[in-house]
Amino acid sequence: MPADTTAAADKADPANPKPDPANKNDASEHNSGMRTIRKVAPYLWPDDMPWVKKRVVLAMIALVFSKLVSVGTPILYRDAVDVLAGEGVPTLALGAIGLTVAYGIARLMNVGFQQLRDAIFARVGQRALRMLALETFEHIHRLSMRYHITRKTGGLSRIIERGVKGVDFLLRFLLFSIGPLVLELVLIGIVLTIMFDVSYLFVVTGTIALYVWFTFAVTEWRVKLRRQMNDQDTDANQKAIDSLLNFETVKYFGAEKREAARYDSAMEGYEAAALKTSYSLAFLNFGQSVIITAGLVGVMVMAAIGVQNGTLTVGDFVMVNAYMIQITMPLNFLGTVYREIRQALVDMGEMFDLLEQPSEVVDAPDAKPLQVKGGRVELDDVHFGYDAARPILKGVSVVAEPGEMVAIVGSTGSGKSTIGRLLFRFYDVGGGALRIDGQDIRDVTQDSLHAAIGVVPQDTVLFNDTIRYNIAYGRDGAIPSEIIEAAKAAQIHEFIEQLPDGYDTTVGERGLKLSGGEKQRVGIARTLLKNPPILLLDEATSALDSETEQDIKDALVRAGEGRTVLTIAHRLSTIAEADRIVVLEQGEIVETGTHEALLAKDGRYAQLWYRQQSDETL
């Protein structure tokens, strides 16, 4: 989406001091940006990295030298003019040409010290940017499944993008624009007071104070406009990404125009907010120009009177003009920098809000690695609900012995897939316990738990990379022969070999270039390469046709050899050979037994079985 890089933003709306739960932009939550600055500061002065501190100090020294040279440069300009005009005595015993050359060298030194400062600090800034981006990325992966199924991918990516850019801007301009500007203004004020009169200092100080007040006041007015613009930008971006991710669905329902209208509606809101922001920016810039011009003319008039009275030389007049221009340029820049810093603080505040989002599932302080001896999985009186007011599992107890295949079946909403999510610890049980080889999974590290469980989901999602990469994702560092062996076991090697690029064939975003059965086989190969002692099949064939299902079923049987297998099934034909079948209804176990025993019992399982058989024969 378009972005107004000169727009201002703040965390508070003076007309509405109550926190805004949707935006979290209120000053009471962000403490006027101080929280953000406190979080960034350790990256610029880390206790465990002396080289960072050394670079910061050297950059500051280069900054001070550049400003000293900058303030002294107009004096050389004055002396050169006075020598040429035959007035006054130059500060340095140099002729007009010598003073002119010295003036040029001083300007060059000023630029040189500034570039040296930037070069020294560059590594510090890039390191801070990289570490913050990495911390945000890692934190997002630590957040719970509950957070990720409710998030908006487009809005989230926008928050991260703006936050990282805000950090980059803050590091470059807060240190090397605001600080240097203040230092330069102080030095120029001292020079004007010593070499001319305190009245010059009063005029300059008054101009700067009025300019800063006006800039801050108008910027506060523009906060609300920028906030609305950000919201519309996020909304439009989210709608665009959501539509593109659902490309096939849009095509199925011929909804291209509907999606375009939906996107355009969001962009219309963005356009309106952006226009208001632009209009207010024009007012701000013109007002700043009026104040600066008035101050410049006032000081120049005072200097002109001094020249007419004979108390000042023409060189003094020129020097005063040079100092005022030197002040004017950074002050004009200050308006943009101030607005950008305010916006950067808002954007970074949103990113730090994300970083402060708590992880719902965390390792216990004394968590130890899971020790898998046989792979016995036990659900002991498990209670769970995504919402406390709506329980899903109501006292479920199931045991899968090492090497067994236990199938969990039931109607939609009975809690089958929830068991798989609890086993992988996407959520913690609300009551009871879930154990592997007698170890409560809440007492072991999540990394070791995840390493012990292989999952083949209903819809295998692949990375937009090669088939080789997607299979190799099962185990970091897998060699080519192991990848091929896993593909053979998943019965997809021959298909891959027939492709023009073989294992180097790209699969497209989310694997859309492959059929459902091909994606499932790649997913099975990936899990086989992982070689886990426990295998979770979460409705792995429910979305496939009968012929493909049989092929996948054979591959899954091979995958389960020598492993404890929990299979969550919708199609009962895929689990007829299971060692034990558990029938769930409304979060409770109603039947348990083998396929033959449950059919003979003529209960709920038999009803489901015969209904499916009848549907398949129609």
C-alpha positions as CSV (number, residue, x, y, z in Angstrom):
1,M,0.0,0.0,0.0
2,P,1.1,3.6,-0.4
3,A,2.7,5.2,2.6
4,D,3.1,8.9,3.6
5,T,6.7,9.0,4.7
6,T,6.3,12.5,6.0
7,A,3.2,12.0,8.1
8,A,3.2,12.3,11.8
9,A,1.7,10.0,14.4
10,D,1.5,9.7,18.2
11,K,0.2,7.4,20.8
12,A,-2.4,9.8,22.3
13,D,-5.6,11.4,21.0
14,P,-6.2,14.5,23.2
15,A,-9.9,14.3,22.5
16,N,-10.2,10.7,23.6
17,P,-7.9,9.8,26.4
18,K,-9.3,6.3,26.9
19,P,-7.3,3.4,25.5
20,D,-8.2,2.1,22.1
21,P,-8.1,-1.7,22.3
22,A,-8.1,-2.0,18.5
23,N,-5.1,0.2,17.8
24,K,-3.4,0.2,21.1
25,N,-2.1,3.7,20.2
26,D,-3.1,5.4,23.4
27,A,-0.4,7.2,25.3
28,S,-1.3,5.4,28.5
29,E,-0.3,2.1,26.9
30,H,2.9,3.3,25.1
31,N,3.9,5.9,27.7
32,S,4.5,8.4,24.9
33,G,7.1,6.3,23.2
34,M,9.4,6.0,26.2
35,R,8.8,2.3,26.4
36,T,9.9,1.9,22.8
37,I,13.1,4.0,23.3
38,R,13.9,2.0,26.5
39,K,13.6,-1.3,24.5
40,V,15.8,0.0,21.6
41,A,18.6,1.5,23.9
42,P,20.1,-1.9,25.0
43,Y,20.8,-2.7,21.3
44,L,23.0,0.4,21.1
45,W,24.8,-0.1,24.4
46,P,24.9,-3.8,25.1
47,D,26.9,-4.9,28.2
48,D,28.2,-8.0,26.5
49,M,29.5,-6.4,23.3
50,P,32.3,-3.9,24.0
51,W,32.9,-3.4,20.2
52,V,29.4,-1.9,19.9
53,K,30.1,0.6,22.7
54,K,33.4,1.5,21.1
55,R,31.8,2.2,17.8
56,V,29.1,4.4,19.3
57,V,31.7,6.5,21.2
58,L,33.8,6.9,18.0
59,A,30.7,7.9,16.0
60,M,29.9,10.5,18.7
61,I,33.4,11.9,18.5
62,A,33.2,12.2,14.7
63,L,29.9,13.9,15.2
64,V,31.2,16.5,17.6
65,F,34.2,17.3,15.2
66,S,31.9,17.7,12.3
67,K,29.8,20.2,14.1
68,L,32.8,22.2,15.4
69,V,34.1,22.5,11.9
70,S,30.6,23.3,10.6
71,V,30.2,26.2,13.1
72,G,33.7,27.5,12.3
73,T,33.3,27.5,8.5
74,P,31.3,30.8,8.2
75,I,34.0,32.6,10.1
76,L,36.5,31.8,7.3
77,Y,33.8,33.0,4.8
78,R,33.5,36.3,6.7
79,D,37.3,36.9,6.8
80,A,37.6,36.2,3.0
81,V,34.9,38.8,2.3
82,D,36.5,41.3,4.6
83,V,39.9,40.9,3.0
84,L,38.4,41.3,-0.4
85,A,36.4,44.4,0.7
86,G,39.4,45.8,2.5
87,E,37.7,45.8,5.9
88,G,38.6,44.2,9.3
89,V,41.5,41.9,10.3
90,P,41.2,38.2,9.4
91,T,41.2,35.6,12.1
92,L,43.9,33.7,10.2
93,A,47.0,35.3,8.6
94,L,45.9,34.3,5.2
95,G,45.1,36.2,2.0
96,A,41.8,36.1,0.3
97,I,42.8,33.1,-1.8
98,G,44.1,31.2,1.3
99,L,41.0,31.9,3.2
100,T,38.8,30.7,0.3
101,V,40.8,27.5,0.1
102,A,40.6,27.1,3.9
103,Y,36.8,27.6,3.6
104,G,36.6,24.9,1.0
105,I,38.7,22.5,3.1
106,A,36.5,23.2,6.2
107,R,33.4,22.3,4.2
108,L,35.1,19.1,3.0
109,M,36.1,18.2,6.5
110,N,32.6,18.7,7.7
111,V,31.2,16.3,5.2
112,G,34.1,13.9,5.8
113,F,33.5,13.7,9.5
114,Q,29.8,13.1,8.9
115,Q,30.5,10.2,6.5
116,L,33.0,8.8,8.9
117,R,30.4,8.9,11.6
118,D,27.9,7.1,9.4
119,A,30.5,4.5,8.4
120,I,31.5,3.8,12.0
121,F,27.9,3.5,13.2
122,A,26.6,1.5,10.2
123,R,27.5,-1.9,11.7
124,V,25.9,-1.0,15.1
125,G,22.6,0.0,13.4
126,Q,22.5,-3.0,11.1
127,R,23.2,-5.3,14.0
128,A,20.4,-3.8,16.1
129,L,18.0,-4.0,13.1
130,R,18.9,-7.6,12.5
131,M,18.6,-8.7,16.1
132,L,15.2,-7.0,16.5
133,A,13.9,-8.5,13.3
134,L,15.1,-12.0,14.4
135,E,13.6,-11.6,17.9
136,T,10.3,-10.6,16.4
137,F,10.4,-13.6,13.9
138,E,11.3,-16.1,16.6
139,H,8.6,-14.7,18.9
140,I,5.9,-15.1,16.3
141,H,6.8,-18.8,16.0
142,R,6.6,-19.1,19.8
143,L,3.1,-17.8,20.0
144,S,0.3,-20.2,20.5
145,M,-1.9,-21.9,17.9
146,R,-4.8,-19.9,19.4
147,Y,-3.1,-16.7,18.4
148,H,-2.1,-17.9,14.9
149,I,-5.6,-19.1,13.9
150,T,-7.1,-15.7,14.8
151,R,-4.4,-13.5,13.3
152,K,-4.7,-11.7,10.0
153,T,-1.6,-12.5,8.0
154,G,-1.7,-9.3,6.0
155,G,-2.1,-7.0,9.0
156,L,0.6,-8.9,10.9
157,S,3.1,-8.7,8.1
158,R,2.4,-4.9,7.8
159,I,3.0,-4.4,11.6
160,I,6.4,-6.2,11.4
161,E,7.4,-4.3,8.2
162,R,6.5,-0.9,9.6
163,G,8.1,-1.7,12.9
164,V,11.5,-2.8,11.5
165,K,11.5,0.3,9.2
166,G,10.7,2.4,12.2
167,V,13.7,1.0,14.1
168,D,16.0,1.7,11.2
169,F,14.7,5.3,10.9
170,L,15.0,5.9,14.7
171,L,18.6,4.6,14.9
172,R,19.7,6.8,12.0
173,F,17.8,10.0,12.7
174,L,17.3,10.2,16.4
175,L,21.1,9.9,17.0
176,F,22.3,11.8,13.9
177,S,19.7,14.4,13.3
178,I,18.1,15.6,16.5
179,G,21.2,15.4,18.6
180,P,23.5,17.0,16.1
181,L,20.9,19.7,15.4
182,V,20.7,20.7,19.1
183,L,24.5,20.7,19.4
184,E,24.8,22.9,16.3
185,L,22.2,25.4,17.5
186,V,23.9,25.7,20.9
187,L,27.3,26.4,19.3
188,I,25.9,29.0,16.8
189,G,24.1,30.7,19.7
190,I,27.3,31.0,21.6
191,V,29.1,32.4,18.5
192,L,26.4,35.0,17.9
193,T,26.4,36.1,21.5
194,I,30.2,36.5,21.7
195,M,30.9,38.0,18.3
196,F,27.7,40.2,17.9
197,D,25.1,40.9,20.6
198,V,22.8,39.0,22.9
199,S,19.9,40.4,21.0
200,Y,20.8,38.2,18.0
201,L,20.6,35.2,20.4
202,F,17.2,36.3,21.5
203,V,15.8,36.5,18.0
204,V,17.3,33.2,17.0
205,T,16.1,31.5,20.1
206,G,12.6,33.0,19.8
207,T,12.4,31.8,16.2
208,I,13.5,28.3,17.0
209,A,11.1,28.1,20.0
210,L,8.2,29.3,17.9
211,Y,9.1,26.9,15.1
212,V,9.3,23.9,17.5
213,W,6.0,24.9,19.2
214,F,4.2,25.2,15.9
215,T,5.6,21.9,14.6
216,F,4.6,20.0,17.7
217,A,1.2,21.6,18.0
218,V,0.2,20.9,14.3
219,T,1.8,17.4,14.5
220,E,-0.4,16.5,17.5
221,W,-3.4,17.6,15.4
222,R,-2.3,15.3,12.6
223,V,-1.9,12.2,14.9
224,K,-5.5,11.2,14.5
225,L,-5.3,11.5,10.7
226,R,-2.2,9.4,10.5
227,R,-3.7,6.8,12.8
228,Q,-6.7,6.5,10.5
229,M,-4.4,6.2,7.5
230,N,-2.5,3.4,9.1
231,D,-5.6,1.5,9.9
232,Q,-6.9,1.8,6.4
233,D,-3.5,0.8,5.0
234,T,-3.4,-2.3,7.2
235,D,-7.0,-3.2,6.3
236,A,-6.4,-2.8,2.6
237,N,-3.2,-4.9,2.7
238,Q,-5.0,-7.6,4.8
239,K,-7.8,-7.8,2.2
240,A,-5.4,-8.1,-0.7
241,I,-3.3,-10.9,0.9
242,D,-6.5,-12.7,2.1
243,S,-7.9,-12.6,-1.5
244,L,-4.7,-13.8,-3.1
245,L,-4.3,-16.7,-0.6
246,N,-7.8,-17.7,-1.5
247,F,-7.2,-17.4,-5.3
248,E,-8.9,-20.7,-6.1
249,T,-12.0,-19.9,-4.0
250,V,-12.3,-16.5,-5.7
251,K,-12.3,-18.2,-9.1
252,Y,-14.7,-20.9,-8.1
253,F,-17.4,-18.4,-7.2
254,G,-16.6,-15.9,-10.0
255,A,-15.9,-13.3,-7.3
256,E,-13.1,-11.3,-9.0
257,K,-15.2,-8.2,-9.3
258,R,-16.5,-8.6,-5.8
259,E,-13.0,-8.9,-4.4
260,A,-11.9,-5.9,-6.5
261,A,-14.7,-3.9,-5.1
262,R,-13.9,-5.0,-1.5
263,Y,-10.3,-4.0,-2.0
264,D,-11.2,-0.7,-3.7
265,S,-13.5,0.1,-0.8
266,A,-10.6,-0.3,1.6
267,M,-8.4,1.8,-0.7
268,E,-11.1,4.5,-0.8
269,G,-10.9,4.8,2.9
270,Y,-7.1,5.0,2.6
271,E,-7.3,7.6,-0.1
272,A,-9.6,9.9,2.0
273,A,-7.3,9.6,5.1
274,A,-4.2,10.1,2.9
275,L,-5.7,13.3,1.4
276,K,-6.4,14.8,4.8
277,T,-2.9,13.9,5.8
278,S,-1.4,15.7,2.7
279,Y,-3.5,18.8,3.3
280,S,-2.5,19.1,6.9
281,L,1.2,18.5,5.8
282,A,0.9,21.5,3.4
283,F,-0.4,23.7,6.2
284,L,2.4,22.6,8.4
285,N,5.1,23.2,5.8
286,F,3.8,26.7,5.0
287,G,3.6,27.7,8.6
288,Q,7.2,26.5,9.2
289,S,8.4,28.5,6.2
290,V,6.6,31.7,7.5
291,I,8.3,31.4,10.9
292,I,11.8,30.6,9.6
293,T,11.6,33.4,7.0
294,A,10.5,35.9,9.6
295,G,13.4,35.0,11.8
296,L,15.9,35.1,8.9
297,V,14.8,38.5,7.8
298,G,14.8,39.9,11.4
299,V,18.4,38.9,12.0
300,M,19.5,40.1,8.6
301,V,17.9,43.5,9.2
302,M,19.7,43.8,12.5
303,A,23.0,42.9,10.7
304,A,22.3,45.4,7.9
305,I,21.7,48.2,10.4
306,G,25.0,47.3,12.1
307,V,26.8,47.6,8.7
308,Q,25.2,51.0,8.0
309,N,26.2,52.2,11.5
310,G,29.8,51.0,10.9
311,T,29.7,48.6,13.9
312,L,29.8,45.6,11.6
313,T,31.6,44.8,8.4
314,V,30.2,43.4,5.2
315,G,31.9,40.1,6.2
316,D,29.9,40.1,9.4
317,F,26.7,40.6,7.4
318,V,27.6,37.6,5.2
319,M,28.5,35.5,8.2
320,V,25.2,36.2,9.9
321,N,23.4,35.2,6.7
322,A,25.5,32.0,6.5
323,Y,24.7,31.1,10.1
324,M,21.0,31.7,9.6
325,I,21.0,29.5,6.5
326,Q,22.9,26.9,8.4
327,I,20.2,27.0,11.1
328,T,17.3,27.1,8.6
329,M,18.3,24.0,6.7
330,P,18.4,21.6,9.6
331,L,15.3,23.2,11.1
332,N,13.4,22.5,7.9
333,F,14.7,19.0,8.1
334,L,13.7,18.8,11.8
335,G,10.0,19.1,10.9
336,T,10.3,15.9,8.7
337,V,12.5,14.1,11.1
338,Y,10.3,14.9,14.1
339,R,7.2,13.6,12.2
340,E,9.0,10.5,11.1
341,I,10.3,9.8,14.6
342,R,6.8,10.2,16.0
343,Q,5.5,7.8,13.4
344,A,8.4,5.4,13.9
345,L,7.6,5.3,17.6
346,V,4.0,4.4,16.8
347,D,5.0,1.7,14.3
348,M,7.7,0.3,16.7
349,G,5.1,0.4,19.5
350,E,2.9,-1.9,17.5
351,M,5.8,-4.2,16.9
352,F,6.7,-4.3,20.6
353,D,3.1,-4.9,21.5
354,L,3.5,-8.0,19.3
355,L,6.7,-8.9,21.1
356,E,4.9,-8.6,24.4
357,Q,2.1,-10.9,23.3
358,P,2.5,-13.8,25.8
359,S,3.1,-17.3,24.7
360,E,0.2,-19.5,25.9
361,V,2.3,-22.7,25.9
362,V,5.8,-22.4,27.5
363,D,8.3,-24.9,28.8
364,A,8.3,-25.4,32.5
365,P,11.3,-23.9,34.3
366,D,12.7,-27.4,35.1
367,A,11.6,-29.0,31.8
368,K,13.8,-31.9,30.6
369,P,14.1,-33.5,27.2
370,L,11.6,-36.2,26.5
371,Q,13.0,-39.7,26.8
372,V,11.2,-42.0,24.4
373,K,11.8,-45.7,25.2
374,G,8.9,-47.4,23.4
375,G,6.5,-44.6,22.4
376,R,3.6,-45.4,24.8
377,V,1.0,-42.6,24.5
378,E,-1.6,-42.1,27.3
379,L,-4.5,-39.7,27.6
380,D,-5.5,-39.8,31.3
381,D,-9.0,-38.3,32.0
382,V,-8.3,-35.4,29.6
383,H,-10.5,-32.4,29.7
384,F,-10.2,-29.5,27.3
385,G,-12.1,-26.6,25.7
386,Y,-10.9,-23.8,23.4
387,D,-13.4,-21.7,25.4
388,A,-13.9,-22.4,29.1
389,A,-17.7,-22.1,28.5
390,R,-17.7,-24.8,25.8
391,P,-15.8,-28.0,26.7
392,I,-14.6,-30.1,23.8
393,L,-13.1,-33.2,25.6
394,K,-14.8,-34.4,28.7
395,G,-12.7,-36.9,30.5
396,V,-11.1,-38.9,27.6
397,S,-8.8,-41.8,28.5
398,V,-6.9,-43.6,25.7
399,V,-3.7,-45.7,25.7
400,A,-1.6,-46.5,22.6
401,E,1.0,-49.1,23.4
402,P,4.4,-49.0,21.7
403,G,4.0,-50.2,18.1
404,E,0.2,-50.1,18.2
405,M,-2.1,-48.3,15.8
406,V,-5.0,-46.6,17.6
407,A,-7.6,-44.9,15.5
408,I,-9.9,-42.2,16.9
409,V,-13.1,-41.7,15.0
410,G,-16.4,-39.8,15.5
411,S,-18.7,-37.3,13.9
412,T,-17.7,-33.8,13.1
413,G,-17.1,-31.7,16.3
414,S,-16.6,-34.8,18.5
415,G,-13.0,-33.7,19.4
416,K,-10.9,-36.0,17.2
417,S,-8.5,-33.4,15.9
418,T,-8.3,-31.6,19.2
419,I,-6.5,-34.7,20.6
420,G,-3.8,-34.3,18.0
421,R,-3.3,-30.7,18.8
422,L,-3.0,-31.5,22.5
423,L,-0.5,-34.3,21.8
424,F,1.7,-31.9,19.9
425,R,1.1,-29.4,22.7
426,F,-0.4,-26.6,20.6
427,Y,-2.6,-26.3,23.7
428,D,-2.3,-27.5,27.2
429,V,-5.0,-29.8,28.7
430,G,-7.5,-28.2,31.0
431,G,-7.6,-31.2,33.2
432,G,-6.1,-34.7,33.4
433,A,-2.8,-35.5,31.8
434,L,-1.2,-36.5,28.5
435,R,1.8,-38.7,28.9
436,I,4.5,-40.3,26.6
437,D,6.3,-43.2,28.2
438,G,5.0,-42.0,31.6
439,Q,6.3,-38.5,31.2
440,D,3.7,-35.7,31.3
441,I,4.3,-33.7,28.2
442,R,3.9,-30.4,30.2
443,D,7.1,-31.4,32.1
444,V,9.3,-31.9,29.0
445,T,10.7,-29.4,26.5
446,Q,8.6,-28.6,23.5
447,D,11.6,-29.1,21.1
448,S,12.1,-32.7,22.3
449,L,8.4,-33.4,22.2
450,H,8.0,-32.1,18.6
451,A,11.1,-34.1,17.6
452,A,9.4,-37.3,18.8
453,I,6.2,-36.9,16.9
454,G,5.6,-36.9,13.2
455,V,2.4,-35.5,11.8
456,V,0.7,-36.1,8.4
457,P,-2.2,-33.5,8.4
458,Q,-5.3,-33.6,6.3
459,D,-4.0,-30.8,4.1
460,T,-0.3,-30.9,3.6
461,V,1.0,-27.4,3.1
462,L,4.3,-27.1,1.2
463,F,6.8,-24.3,1.0
464,N,7.1,-22.4,-2.3
465,D,10.4,-24.2,-3.1
466,T,11.5,-27.5,-4.7
467,I,10.3,-31.0,-3.9
468,R,13.8,-31.8,-2.6
469,Y,13.6,-28.9,-0.2
470,N,10.1,-29.8,1.0
471,I,11.1,-33.5,1.7
472,A,14.4,-32.5,3.3
473,Y,12.5,-30.2,5.6
474,G,11.7,-33.3,7.6
475,R,15.3,-33.4,9.0
476,D,17.9,-30.7,8.8
477,G,21.1,-31.8,7.2
478,A,19.5,-34.8,5.3
479,I,21.7,-36.1,2.5
480,P,20.3,-36.7,-1.1
481,S,20.2,-40.5,-0.7
482,E,18.1,-40.2,2.5
483,I,15.7,-37.9,0.7
484,I,15.3,-40.4,-2.2
485,E,14.8,-43.3,0.2
486,A,12.0,-41.4,2.0
487,A,10.4,-40.6,-1.3
488,K,10.5,-44.2,-2.3
489,A,8.9,-45.3,1.0
490,A,6.1,-42.7,0.4
491,Q,5.7,-44.1,-3.1
492,I,6.4,-40.8,-4.9
493,H,9.9,-41.3,-6.2
494,E,8.8,-42.6,-9.6
495,F,6.5,-39.6,-10.1
496,I,9.3,-37.2,-9.2
497,E,11.7,-38.9,-11.6
498,Q,9.2,-38.3,-14.4
499,L,9.1,-34.6,-13.9
500,P,11.3,-32.5,-16.2
501,D,13.3,-31.0,-13.2
502,G,12.9,-34.1,-11.0
503,Y,13.5,-33.3,-7.3
504,D,14.3,-29.7,-8.3
505,T,10.8,-29.1,-9.4
506,T,9.2,-26.1,-7.7
507,V,5.8,-26.8,-6.1
508,G,4.3,-23.3,-6.1
509,E,2.9,-21.4,-3.2
510,R,1.4,-23.8,-0.6
511,G,2.2,-26.6,-3.1
512,L,-0.5,-25.6,-5.6
513,K,1.3,-27.1,-8.6
514,L,0.8,-30.6,-7.2
515,S,-2.4,-32.6,-6.8
516,G,-3.8,-33.4,-3.4
517,G,-2.4,-36.9,-3.5
518,E,1.0,-35.8,-4.6
519,K,1.2,-33.2,-1.8
520,Q,0.2,-35.9,0.7
521,R,3.0,-38.2,-0.5
522,V,5.5,-35.4,-0.2
523,G,4.2,-34.8,3.3
524,I,4.5,-38.5,4.2
525,A,8.1,-38.6,2.8
526,R,8.9,-35.5,4.8
527,T,7.6,-37.2,8.0
528,L,9.4,-40.5,7.2
529,L,12.7,-38.6,6.8
530,K,12.1,-37.1,10.2
531,N,11.9,-40.7,11.5
532,P,9.8,-40.1,14.7
533,P,8.9,-42.9,17.1
534,I,5.3,-41.6,17.3
535,L,3.2,-40.9,14.2
536,L,0.0,-38.8,14.2
537,L,-2.2,-39.1,11.1
538,D,-4.8,-36.3,11.2
539,E,-7.4,-37.2,8.7
540,A,-4.6,-37.7,6.2
541,T,-6.8,-39.1,3.4
542,S,-10.2,-37.5,4.0
543,A,-9.8,-35.0,1.1
544,L,-8.7,-37.6,-1.5
545,D,-10.5,-39.7,-4.0
546,S,-10.9,-43.5,-3.4
547,E,-8.1,-44.6,-5.7
548,T,-5.6,-42.0,-4.4
549,E,-6.7,-42.8,-0.9
550,Q,-5.7,-46.5,-1.4
551,D,-2.3,-45.5,-2.7
552,I,-1.8,-43.1,0.2
553,K,-3.1,-45.7,2.6
554,D,-0.4,-48.2,1.5
555,A,2.2,-45.5,2.0
556,L,0.9,-44.7,5.5
557,V,1.0,-48.4,6.5
558,R,4.7,-48.5,5.6
559,A,5.2,-45.2,7.5
560,G,3.6,-46.7,10.6
561,E,5.8,-49.8,10.7
562,G,7.6,-50.0,14.0
563,R,6.0,-46.9,15.3
564,T,3.2,-46.0,17.7
565,V,0.5,-44.6,15.4
566,L,-2.5,-42.4,16.4
567,T,-4.7,-41.9,13.4
568,I,-7.6,-39.5,13.4
569,A,-10.0,-40.6,10.7
570,H,-13.1,-39.5,9.0
571,R,-13.1,-42.3,6.4
572,L,-13.5,-45.5,8.4
573,S,-12.2,-47.6,5.5
574,T,-8.7,-46.3,6.2
575,I,-8.6,-47.6,9.8
576,A,-10.2,-51.0,9.6
577,E,-6.9,-52.7,10.3
578,A,-6.2,-50.6,13.4
579,D,-5.3,-52.5,16.6
580,R,-7.9,-50.5,18.5
581,I,-10.6,-48.0,17.5
582,V,-11.9,-45.4,19.8
583,V,-15.2,-43.8,19.0
584,L,-15.8,-40.2,20.3
585,E,-19.1,-38.5,20.5
586,Q,-19.5,-35.0,21.9
587,G,-16.1,-35.2,23.6
588,E,-16.6,-38.6,25.3
589,I,-15.6,-42.1,24.5
590,V,-18.7,-44.2,23.6
591,E,-17.1,-47.3,22.2
592,T,-13.7,-49.0,22.0
593,G,-12.6,-52.1,20.2
594,T,-11.4,-53.7,17.0
595,H,-13.2,-53.1,13.7
596,E,-14.8,-56.5,13.8
597,A,-15.8,-56.3,17.5
598,L,-17.4,-52.8,17.0
599,L,-19.4,-54.0,14.0
600,A,-20.6,-57.0,16.0
601,K,-21.6,-54.7,18.8
602,D,-23.8,-52.8,16.3
603,G,-23.4,-49.5,18.1
604,R,-22.4,-46.0,17.1
605,Y,-19.3,-47.2,15.1
606,A,-21.5,-49.7,13.1
607,Q,-23.9,-46.8,12.3
608,L,-21.0,-44.7,10.9
609,W,-19.5,-47.6,9.0
610,Y,-22.7,-48.7,7.2
611,R,-23.7,-45.1,6.4
612,Q,-20.3,-44.5,4.8
613,Q,-20.5,-47.8,2.9
614,S,-23.9,-46.9,1.7
615,D,-22.7,-43.5,0.5
616,E,-19.8,-44.9,-1.4
617,T,-22.0,-47.4,-3.3
618,L,-24.4,-44.8,-4.5
